[in-house]
Amino acid sequence: MLLTVSGTSQNRQGNATRAKLVKTAEKLFAEQGVDAVSVRSVNAAAGLGAASVHYHFGSKDELLRAVVLDLGAAVGSAIQANVDVLAADSAAPSPDALVRAVTAPYLDLLRRQRTRGMRWIKIMAQITQAGPADETIEPKLRIALLAQVRRAFPNADADRLEARWAVSIMGFVQGLSRADEWDRAKLSAPALEAFYEDLVTFVVGGTERLLNS
């Protein structure tokens, strides 16, 4: 008897395969580094054929994009919502409010999904070394966010404002990506909250120093 697979079943199978590849790549990218992981190793670790990544994503870059967006889309949307709140306020945001608008969604992610969230942050830490990643997770975010940075620091050097802001946020992501290394128990909830508060205090102070100079 000839067995056929309906289009719906094929779609489900395809979606399941894509999800498996994304989660496998997420784990490998976080543990071994994005540059060190090959397409072949992702396929092998997922237990799939040698052409699976190329069939479902086309390239390693597109697979990485899918990994970033899998958890990052919600993070980017949350940051955008926070920035919209700042923009709606007639008063300029304080440095603390500005930093928290961007960083609090990272903490929320870790509250919801500790293991996968930390993997995602470790991947973002690698990506931000090459430049700002906000356009990857939310394309319109960069422009809206920089408008609030300018409101918070009206006397900042306009030519250096974006780069200096990027340094501040990169410092946060890099620091948070190593939070689990400071606690062999992978950070209890209270320890994570305390680590975040210390990191935000540090980033706010550095941002004020950079952008007010």
Buried (B, 14 or more C-beta within 10 A) or exposed (E): EEEEEEEEEEEEEEEEBBEBBBBBBBBBBBEEEBEEBEBEBBBBBBEBEEEBBBBBBEEBEEBBBBBBBBBBEBBBBBBBEBBEEBEEEEEBBEBBBBBBBBBBBBBBBBEEEBEBBBBBBBBBBBBBEEEBBBEBBBEEBBEBBBEBBBBBBEEBEEEEBBEBBBBBBBBBBBBBBEBBEEEEEBBEEEBBBEBBEEBBEBBBBBBBEBBEE
